[in-house]
């Protein structure tokens, strides 16, 4: 896919004047990308930490999990912060970034919407002396000081292993792949990890594979319907990159009275419900409290001028550089351990165990 053109500084400034009022938000309106501020004290380091989340469509995690966990971590650290959501609009994200820099943000963390616009944001921030962090997604061609995420190749490996378990290692099976957005480096790593497991199994045949632009569930539904039609329904398992894409495939399968092993990621409410009902065989759980906590720790360290503790590196293949990274271990979730997500507090039983799912929750030991 062609990348979006990087906006010039002049264009960004003009955009800022036009849209600044729209970007400033109310802290109670988190879904619309509102800002929030933590309290301060005499010991609070100077400056503010800014975080820009990507959207509310690709996954519900950004607002339901990441935002509250980040807010809690920043409040605990006693630092000033500003969290906003770009709502899937790269130009809006660039405008928010400039607005944050103007208002005194000295450390900026972003979840990029695409590599080109993310790199432009980080380049602009650098000219203003603002330290930058890539959160969850590495910006290829960017200049972030550090990267905080889960081991995304391992995420794909867990999905591949999960699908293998659900299909049966010795079973002949046709596999369809619904990959994440082609401009998201994580999606590339997820796919790489999954293929590293599934391609070794000569019993499996790849019958279809396509990336879903912007992780959009509507496009995912259309793409999977086309896959299903083109293969004559001869699909035995679906490697879906996250729960949103998984549900798009499941909807089509239900329309054809089919129930197949389908993978996922994010341990969303919908994903957990699909696992409980047997419509989805597994998801990958990436505890937001862990990732948010590590990001907060890194951001606070930069705010104080301290060194960030890392445990690995990540390769920026476009920028030809190695990025010091904090990488966490993802967790495979099936019906056998779905309770863990609830026990950790990442999802609420009251949200998951609704309607027909109440009895399924009881069977899984969730109360």
NORUR-V143719 format. One record per helix or strand of 2 or more residues. SS is the DSSP state (alpha for helix, beta for strand). FROM is the first residue (numbers start at 1). TO is the last residue. If there is no record, write none. Layout:
[[SS & FROM & TO] [SS & FROM & TO]]
This chain:
[[alpha & 9 & 23] [alpha & 30 & 32] [beta & 48 & 53] [alpha & 61 & 77] [beta & 80 & 85] [alpha & 90 & 102] [beta & 105 & 110] [alpha & 115 & 127] [beta & 131 & 135] [beta & 146 & 150] [alpha & 152 & 167] [beta & 173 & 179] [alpha & 185 & 198] [beta & 204 & 211] [alpha & 213 & 215] [alpha & 217 & 230] [beta & 237 & 240] [alpha & 243 & 255] [beta & 261 & 262] [alpha & 269 & 277] [beta & 283 & 285] [alpha & 288 & 304] [beta & 312 & 316] [beta & 321 & 328] [beta & 331 & 333] [alpha & 339 & 343] [alpha & 349 & 352] [alpha & 357 & 363]]
